Amino acid sequence: MTSNWAVEGLSVSQGGFSLGPIDLTLRPGETLAVIGRSGSGKTTLLRAIAGFLPTDAGRIRRDDEDVGRLPPERRRAVYVPAGLGLFPDRTVRANLAFPRHVRGDTEGAAIRVAAERFGISEFLDRSPRTLSEGQRERVAVARATLAEPSILLWDEPLGALDVESRGDLLEALGELRRTARFPVLLVTHDSALGFSLADRFLVLDGGRATFSGSAERLVESPSDSFVGRFVGYANVFERETLEALAAGSALSRELLALSGSAGVGAAPFPPAPAGSGAHSATIERVIPNPDGHRLVARSEGLAVVLQMPRGAQGSRAKAGDTVRFDVDAERWHPLGSGTVRS
């Protein structure tokens, strides 16, 4: 059974922290990624929808039913915490069977299918303690699907996995994304995960929603410096910094003219051709990457990041060298122009 979910004017108080009001909608098969700085209310939102935290105001609807007054076990909202919540003293098979046993279903076929789908069949008789973090994440994904959720609430799926484990889990989550008929609300600080899986993004800052919309709008209209860095802008300058430097820096004045209310951001940009470029910078670090070399440099009090393409003239630049560049307005995006919109 598939369901539409909606949060309307949700407010939660916990200690000295207040979340809300929050409004969001989720359709079957849709994924919404929640991002924001630490302490912005991301986990609080998930736990409130799951029913683990009392709400001060607002409604939580599953289709036409207000489930905000129901206990967690009757909401069919499956919450997977950052610590995964696996039973360490039970086998993987017993962990997978748990949500089925809660409903009195002892059929093992569904467990076998889930284990095969998420590549954990060979681990069924092992303890989660003996598995890698990536393998445990796969077990948690499989167990969540076996609970037949009406909505899946997932807190930091990738955690601190190594590169190979992250790739394996992204593949498993992609499979879940392709086959799930329930909505997914996930909290993440990982941009690769967010852009791979999410249909839309919700940005929280200090308990308030500052952005709600598509990935395209998130990239084009970052609401603040955090979002700018999340979407991949290596060059992020807050407006206050540019204003403080403007009197003595032509670069700051030029960037200030391109800024939104919160500042301006850009991806790494190429140096100007030899003998040109309005601004100069001193290289502090040279970082190899698959596309060539990333140059971390300082210009007129600002740290700028440039990308030297592989094989380009001058690609053997080193710390202490001078590089020149231009401010191409088309490469820069104003910060603070994003708005909350469902």
N, C-alpha and C positions, 0 to 999 in steps of 0.2 A: 504494500500500500504506500503510495507516494503522498506527500503533503507539502503545502506551501506554509512557510513560517514568516511571521512578522513580529518585530519589536516596535512598540509605539510609545514614545515618551518615557522610556525606561530610565529610572533613577535609582541609584544604590548608594547607601552610605555605609562605610566600613572604617571604624576608627575615626581618624581625622580626614579621610579621603572621601570624595564624592564623585560618582560617575553619573553622567547624563545631563540633560535628557538625550537618549539615544533612539534613533529611528532607523530601522533597516528592514528589508524584505529579502527572502530567499525562496527561489523556486526549486522544484525537484531537479536534481542533477546539476545544480548551479553551485559554484564555489566562491565564497567571499573571503578574502584575506584581510585580517586586521593587523595593522602595523602601528608602531609608535615607540617612543622612548620608554625605557624602564620606568615603571610606576605610573604609566599613563592610563591604566585601567583595562588592559587587554584581557588578562586572565579573569579579572572581576566580571567582565561582560560574559565570558563563557560560563563561569560558575553560576551566575545569576540565571542565565537561560536554562542551565541544567537543573536548577532548583536547589543548589547547595548554599545560596546566599539569599536572604530575604530582600525584597525590593521595597522602595519607599513609594514609588508611583509608577504609573504606566501599565501596559499590558504586554503579555507574551502570547501570541496566537499561533495555534496549529490549525490551519484551515480556518474554520469559523469558531473554533473552541478556544476560549481563554484558559490556557494551561498554567497561568502564573500562580494560581492558588493550589495547584496539584503538587503532591510530593514528587521527588525526582523519579521514583520507579514507575510512575504513571505517565510521565511526559514522553517517554520513548526518545529522549535526547541523550545520546551516548557521549560522555565526556571522557577524553583520553588526556590525562595530565602530562606535563613535561617529563615526569618520572615514569611514565607508561602505565603504572598501576598493575603490573603483572604480579602473580603470586609466586614468589621465589621458591617456596617449598612444594610446589606442584609441578608436574611435568608440563611441557608445552601442550600436549594433548588435553590435559586436565584444564589448562588455562583456556584453551579454545572451547572446551565443552561447557565452561561455566555459564555463559549467557543462555545456552540451550537448556541446561539443567534448571536454571531459575524459572523457565517457562514449562518445565516438566517434559521437555523433548529430549529423548535419549537417542534419537537417530544419529548415526555416525557419518552418514553419507555427506552431509553438508560440511562437516569438519574436514573430510578428505578432499572435497572440492576446493575449499578455502586454502588448505595447506598446499595443494598443487598450484593454485593460482598465484600464491605469494611466495612460492619456492621454499617452503619450510617442511616438506614432507619428511625429509631425513632427520629432522630434529624433534619429531613428535614425542619421543620417549626420553628426551633430555630435559634437564632443569634449565630454566632461563638463565641461571647463574653461569652456566657453562657456555653460553652463546655470546657472540660479539654484540656490540651495541646495535649495529645495523640489522643483525638477525633478530634481536629482541624487538626492534621497531617493526619488523615485518610481522612478528607474532602479534604485536599490538594492533596493527592494521587488520590482520585477519580476524582477530577476536572481535574487533569493533563491527566488522561486517556481519559476523555471525549473530550479533545482538539484534540484527534487523532494525537499525535505527530509523527513526523518522527524520532525524537530523544528526549529523556527526559534528561534534565540537572537539577540535584537535589543537592542543597547545604545544607549539614548537616541535613539529614533527622531526626535523633533522637534528636538533640538539647540537652536540659537539662531535658529530661523526667525522671520520677521516674521509678523504676524497673518494676512495673506492666504495665505501659503505654508503656515502651520500648518493653516489650514482645509482647503486642498487636500490636504495629506498625510493629515490625519485622515480625509478622505473615502476616499482610496486605501487606508489601513489598515483602515477599516471594511469596504471591499469585500473585502480579504484576509480579514478576520475572518469575514465571512459565507460565503465560499466555501472557506476552507482546511479540509482534512481532516487536517492535522497540528497538533500542539500548538505553542503559541507561549509562549516565556519571554522577557519583555521587562523591561529595566531602565529606569526612568523617574523623573524628578523632577517630571514634569508631571501634575498631578492631573486635568486635563481628559482627557488621553490615557488615564490609568489607569482612570478611571471610565467612559470611553467604550468601552474595549476589553476590560478584564480581567474574568474570571469570579471570580478570587480574588486575594488579595494575600499576599505574603511580606515581612515587615519584618526587615531586618538592622540590627544595632547592634553595632559592635565585633567583627564576625565571628560573632556569635551571632544566631539567629533569635529575635525577641521577639514575633512575631505571625504567624499563618497562618490565613487564613479569608476569608470573603466581604466584599464592599464594605460591606454593612450592618453587620457586626460591627466592621469597621475604623472606621466613622463613630461607632458607639455606644460602642465600647470602645477608644479610642486608647491605645497602649502607652506613649507619651511625648509630650513637647512637639513634637518633630519631626512625628510622625504627626498630632497635633492640628492643626498648621498646614497640613500636606499636605491634610487633608480639608476645610479651609476655615474652621477656627475662628480668627477674627481676634483673639479674646480668649483668650490662653493664659498661664496663670500657674503656674509651678513651685511645688511644695509648699514648698521651702526659702525661696523669696521671701516667700510668704504667712506662713510661721512667723516670719520675721525682722521683719515689719511688724505682726504681730498685736497686740502690746502697745498700739500707738497708733493702730490702724486698725480701726474697726468693719467696714469693707468687707472687709479681709483676713480678719477672724475669720469673717465670714459665708461667704466663699468657701472658707475652710479647712474648714468643716463639710461642704462639698459635694465636697471633693477626694478623689481616689484617692491611691495611693502616690506618683504622680509629679506630681500637681497637678490642675488643672481647666481646661476650655476651653469656649468658647461662640462661636457666630456673632455678628455684629453684632446688637444688639438695639435696639428703639425707646426713645426717651426716655419718661419718665413724662409723663402729661398735665400741663398747666400748673398750678402750685400744689401738686403732689404729688411723691412720690419721696423715698425715705429717704436717698439719697446725692446729693451734688452734685459736679460736675466742671467744670473750666475747659477750654473748647475750645481746642485748639492748632492744628488744621488742619481745613479743610472740603474734602472731595474729592467732586466731582460724579460720579455714576454713573447708569446708566439707570433705577434705581429711586428716585432722589432725591439725597441727599447722605450721604456717610459722614463721621461726626464722630470725629476722633481727639482724645481729651480726657484730662485727668489728674485722678485722684481719690484722695486720701489716699495718695499715693506710687505709685499704679498707673496705667499707661496703659490706658484703656478705649476700645473702639471701638463706636460706636452708629450706627444707620442711621435717618436722618430721611426718612420716605417723601415722595415727590413730592407737592406740594400740601398737606402737613400744616401745621397752624398752627405758626408759628415756623420754617418751613423755610428762612427767610433767615438762619439763624444764622451767626455769623462768629467768627473767632478772637478770644478774649478774653471771649466770652459765657459765662454759666453755664448748664449744663443739668442737670436732675435725672433720676435713674433709680432703679429698684428691682432687686434681685437676685431674679429669678424662677427658682426651683430647677429648673423644667422645662426651662429653656433651657441649663442647664449640664451638662457631661459630665465624669465623673471620668477622669483620665489615669492609666494604670498598671494598669487592670483587665483589659486584653487579655492573652490567654494564647496560647502556641503550640499550635495544634491543626490537624491536617491536614484 
